[in-house]
């Protein structure tokens, strides 16, 4: 299947130029790059900021691909274990940026402003040849604009949801970033309308996940009976999400277990702190202990093992789609955040879950805010268990969307960054 055609803003028709050609066929491993301030030569420097676990994985994949193109490059910034293992020096850990919701951000604002100031000062002193902000737009776009105004080339990797609300944000993003790397095919045309260079690179998760997976093997790995009914419950990867969703999810799972005797419920915990909170919530729930399985990580294995998944809206919905499982999506934010968003009419879409948005139709029930209650969640989950053919009927759509997103994303992102560096280098020496 041929992937979507890459979209470019009007007036930018050049194909991706190999960096070796742009530098006069010199070896990229030894090519010298001028510093922004002095023009002296030294190894290529790439600064990156990833704001949470998903960004850390994206950053690690990008670092590895850039290392293939620039073996002597230096990488530094904000990231987690994945980026550190890939060879990026982290000045701060990405967990320090993991904040959700408007009111939550306001509560952490003084700390985040202090961190931003310290980071951008250190980045400017380090003089990177390019700064790549990965997701975390509330933090990264301001850093990108500040560095861009001081002569540093900037890239934003993972477009904010301009297709969902406030399209005019594309102009602000373009003022911050010389290049936007997009995970979804509907995004570059929006930037093109505003004359901004944006590239669809695909989604690394679609590259990593096989088109077909083995439910039996996943169940064996988790010690689950091969023929049992299995529900995976994922109330989020942040404490704030779990605090708002966990009890409703577990109450719904109990209601489902009352209808389906012998139901096994698997609950992956993203980290030790999440595990402690989930364990507290489970201890207060009526779920049968014998058939409840709290896991350390292993979210994808739990999804594959499951017949149905109930989960928080976010990247995990995309992962569930890619492993081809029927799902029910729930989400809540702080009530004040919800009231502000509704009052100002900031949301421009009727769907929130990524599979529904990509398909342009409802593949999964969405229960948001006041609808995200145990009775409604349980009823939606039971619809999948009671009508298994509905889940089977989704498989062709799931596979089509999977192929659309499978573009060797980290390599395409690295190629786009290399092209941008080549253009900047050619402009500086031409």
N, C-alpha and C positions, 0 to 999 in steps of 0.2 A: 504494500500500500504506500503510495506516495504521500509524504508529509505535506503540511500546509506550506504554501508559498511564503517566503519571508517577506514581510512588509517593510518598506522604507519610506521615510518622509519624502515629499516631492523635492526633486532637485538632487537627491543622493542616489545615484544609479550605479556607482562603482561596485564591483564585486569585491568580496573579501580578498585583500592583498596579503600574500604570505609575508611575514615580517622580514624574512631573509632577503626577499627581493627588494622590499622598501629600503633596506639598509645597504643596498648594493651587493647583495649575495654574501654578506659577511655572516659568519657563524653566530647565531643568536646566543650561544653559550659564552662567547667572549666579547660580544659587541659592547662597546662602552657607551654609557648614557650620561648626558650632562646633568649636573644638579640644577635645581631650579634657580638657586641664588648665585652660584659662582661659575657654572659652566664646567667645573672640574669633572673628570670622569671617575666612575666607580661602578660596582655591580648594580644592576637594576634593583630598585626598592619598591615593594608593593605593600601598601597599608590596607588592612581590611578591618571591618567591624561587623560581627554577627551578633544579633540580639537575643537569640534563644536557641533551643536544641535543634530545631529545624534549620535555622540559619547556620549553625555550626556545621551541620552535615553538608549544606550547600557550599560553605566556605572551604571545607576540607576537600571536596571534589574539585573545586576550582583551583585551589592551591596545587594539588597534585598535577592537574593538567597544565597549569602555568609552569610548573617545574620541568615538565617535558619540553616546553618551548624555551625556557630560560633556566638552565640547570644551576647557574650561579646566582640567581636572584635571591634577595632577602625578603622575608615576609614577617610583618609584625602588626599588632593591633589588639583588637578585642575578640576573643573567641572562647571556645570550650575545649574539651578533651579531643574531639575529632580534629579540630584545626591544629591543636598542639601536636598531635600524633602525625599530622601531615607535614609538619615542619614550620609552622607559624609560631613565632614568639608572641605570647600574649601579655600585654601590659596590664590588662584587666580581664576578669572572667565574664563571659557572656551572660551568666546568670544575674549579674548586676543590672541588666537592662530588661529583664523579663517581668514586665508590668502590664496588666490588662485593664481596659476600661477607662473612661474619662475621669471619674472620681478617684480611681486608684492612682492614675498618673499624677493627678493634682496632689495627692498625699505624699507621693515620692518625689515631687518636683525639685525641692531644694537639693536632695542628694543627686538626682540625675543632672541638674545644671552644674553642680560642682564636678561631677565625673566628666561631663562634656567639656568643660573648660580645661580640665587637666589633660584630657585626651588630645584635644585639638592643638594645645600648646606643644605637647610632646610630639605629635605627628608633624607639625610644622618645623620643629627643630630637626626631626629626622629627615625631612625633605624627601618624601616618596616621589617616585616618578608617576605613580597613579594611586589614587585612593578609591577603594571599592567598598561601598556601603551595602551590606546584605540585609535586605528586609528592614525591620525596625525603623520605619520612616520617621517617626516622631523624633528619634535621636539622630539618625543618619542624614536626613535631608539638610538639617541645619549645619551639621559638620561639613557636608559636601559643599554647601554654598560658601561657607566661611573659607574653606581651603581653596575652592575654585577662584574666589576673589583675590586670593594671594598667589595665583599662578599655578596651582596644582591641578592636574587632570583628574577628573572625577567620573566614577561609574556608579550607577545604582542598580543592584541586582535584586530582582523580585519587585515588580511594579506594585505600588499600592493599588487598591481596587477602584481605579478610576472609572471602570465600567459599571460600578455599583452605585457610586455616589460622588458628587462634586467633580465632574469631568474637568472643570477649569483647573483643578489641581495639577493637571498635566503640565500646564505652563510653569507653575512653581517648581515642579520636579525638573523640567528642562532648564530652569535657571540655576538649579543646583548641580545637575549631572550633565556631563558631556555626552553620555551614552546611557541608555536604559536597557537592561537585559530582562526580557519578559518570559515568564514560564508558560503563559497561555496564549493561544493564537488570536483571541479577540482583542488583545491589548495594543499591539503596534499600530493598527489603523487609527486608534484614538489619538495616539501621540502624533501620528502623521498629520492629522488635522491641525495640529498646533506647531508643525514644522520641527519636530523633535526627533532625533535619531534614536529609534527603539528597535530592538531585534527580538524576535521570537526564537528562543533557544531550546524550548522543550522543558520537560520537568525531569530532573535526575531520578526521582522516585519511579517514574515510568521506565527508565532505563534499568533500574536495579531489580524491579519485580518481574518475575517470569510471566508470560502471557497466561500460563496455566499452572496451577499449584496443586499440592497433594494434601488434601484434608486428612486422610488416614495417617500420613506421616506426622502431620502437625499434632494430631491427637495423641499419637504414640509418644511424641516428644514431651507432651504435657501430662502424660499419664492418664488420659481420658479414655473412657470406653469407646470403641470404634463405632458402635451403633446408638450411642446416647444422643439425646437432643441437647445442644450446647448453645448457650447465649453468652456472647462476649459483652462486657460492660466497661466502657471507657469514659469516665466522667471528666477527663481532661488531664493535661500534663502540668498544670500549675495549681498551686494551693487554692488560689482564688476561684478558679473554675470548679475544682472539686468541692469546695465549700458551698458553692451555689447549686451544684448539680447532683452531687453524690447521693444524698439522702433520697431525692426524688427518683433517681435511677434505680437505687437498690430496693425501694418500695415497689417500683414497677416490676423489677425482676422477681420479687416475692410473689406479686399477684400472678405473674406468668407461671411461676413454679407451682402455684395452687391449681392451675389449669393443666399443667404438663408434669405429672408425677415423674420423678427421677431426673428432672432438668438439671444439667450441670451449668454453673455460672462461673465464668473465668474473668478475672479482674486484673489487668496488668497495672502495675504502679511504675511511674516513670523514674522515680528516684526514692531514696529512703524517706525523705520528708513527706512525699505523696503517699508512700506506703503507710506511714504512721496515721495520717489523717483518714485514709481509706479504711484502715483496720478499726479505727474508732467508730466510723460510720457503720461498718459491717457488724460490729459488736452490738450496736443498737437496733439493727434491722432484724426482721423475722426470717431472713433467708436460712434455709437448712444448712448448718455448718458442714455436714458431710459432703454436700455437693457444691460448696463454694470454694473457689481456688484463687487465692491472692498470689499474683506472680510478681517477681522482680524483673521489670522490663518485659520483653518477649511480646510486645503488643502485636506485632505482625503475625507471629505464630498463633496467638490467641484469635486473631481475626480469621486466619485460614482455617483453624480448627472449628470455628463457630458455624452454626446454621444461620444465625442472625446476629447482627451487631447493633447495640444501642450506644450512641457516643455523642460527645460534644461537637458542635459545629467547628470546623477548622480543617487543618491539613489532614487530620486522621480520616476525614470523610473521603478525601482523595485516595488515601491508602486503602481504605475499605473497598472503594470502587475498583482499584487496580488488582486487588486479590479476588474480586468478583463475588462479593457477599452482599446480600440484601441488608439494608440498614434502616434504622430510625434515628433521626438527628434531633437533638435537643440543645437549647442554649438559653442562658439567662445572663444578664449583666446587672450591675447595680441599678436600682429603680430610678435614681436620679439621672443616670446616664441614659436609660431607656426613655425617660420622659423628655429629656432635652433633644435627643435624636428625633423622636416622634414629633415634637412640637415644631422643630425647625425644618421638618421634611427633608432631612439629610440623605435618607436612603432612597435610591431611585430604582431598586429592583424588587421583584416580588419573591425571589428565591434567594436563599442564603448558602445552602450547601453546595460545595463545588461541583459534585457530580450533576446536580440539577441545573446549575448554571451552564456547564459545558454542554449538556445534552439539550438545553433549551426546553426541558420538560421535567416533570416531577418523577424522578426515579426513586426517591426516598421521601417518606413523610418528614416534614419539618415542624417541630413543636417549639416555638420560640416564646420566651418570657412567660406570660400568664398561661399559655397553653402547655408549658413544660411542667406538667404535674403528673403524678404517678398513674392515675386512671387513664389519661389519654396516652401516655407513653406505653402502658401495658397493652391497651387496645391495639395500638399500631404494631407493636411487636408480635402480638398474637395473630394479626392478619398474615404476617409472613409465615409463621409456623402452621397456621390452618390452611394456607393456600400455597404450598411449596412450588407449584408450577409458575406462580408469579415471579419467583426468584430465578427460576430457570429461563424464563422469557427475557430476562434482563441481560443474559450473557453476551449476546451479539452486540448490544449497545455498549456494554462495558468494554468489550474487546476493541470495538471501533474507536472509542475514546482513548483507550490505552495506546493504540498504535499512533493516534494523532499526537499524543504527547511524547512518544518515544523518539527522541531526536538526537541522542548522544549529547545531552544538555551541557555537561561540564566541559566537554571538548568544544562545543559551539560557543559557549560563553568565553572560554579562553581564547579562541580564534578572534572573537570580536574585540576583546581587550588588546590582543596583539596587534590587530589592525589599527585600533585607536592609537596605540603607542607609536606605531610606524608612521601614521599621519602626523602626529605631534613632533616626532623626531625629524621627519622630512621637512616639516615647516620650520623647525628651529635651525636646521643646517642648510636649508635651501636658499 
